[in-house]
């Protein structure tokens, strides 16, 4: 079989890059289209024409205050949070899978979700907020955000004591996660029925009820965090190649690992504090994207982000149409993501047998 000439090699390389960029573009376009489609669905009974009028007349003469309120204060914030959450979790999942060299890792692997859940349960059951005097919604957000970072703080403290492998760091995070999960379970046992229902509803993950200031906070956290993660793309590629390759090119594996874990924890906590635990996005999106763009992080991060945003906005749209009153988006994300997760495991198993 003859080798490729220089021109053929360059042509094939560019063609491959174009296919990768096409995947990102297609996912982004579908996400934007679904964003606008989602605005026509929801529990409120307003017609498609009323939605269009509300979109067109919001900054002019409002002809239908109810439709304007539904579209601009309920549906658009929910759709925006779906896109932001999809981006944050997908970017975190791509980085964690590369850092740990494990395609089954996700942003919650350090215990962020269990910490957030515990913080919310403590406030809902006992009214205890880390910062007193806040409104109920912000008390929930603050508790969820601060407690969600405890596992990562424990990991950082453990790593400062001396040399410790990334595998052991993750085990520490998992141990803290189980302690938090057990404590949350105990709180739910002690809680009354109404409080238990509120705790459970937050735990399944929902994008509804978002305020514009909350959208702004989540957006800023996601953009800044994803940007700093993207800056480590080359170092992450070296880490993914193994410790010997990383050492050969002068990459400090421990620093990159801790840096990545910390940034992913901050980004994930900044979103989960508002939405609750939405599963499978950070697991499925990078694995699907990897099938189309490969492992190189300068392509994998944007591809994962585009697919994650598309996946979650579609899941949120489905969640609003399956029943008249809608169901939490986290349920649909898990129902759709679960089978994909199983397929990924089977695919990895088949590769291992070859």
Helices and strands as residue ranges (DSSP letters): H 6-38, H 48-57, H 65-70, I 71-75, H 76-100, G 107-110, H 112-126, H 136-148, H 150-160, H 166-190, H 193-204, H 212-230, H 233-240, H 243-248, H 253-275, H 281-293, H 297-321, H 329-353
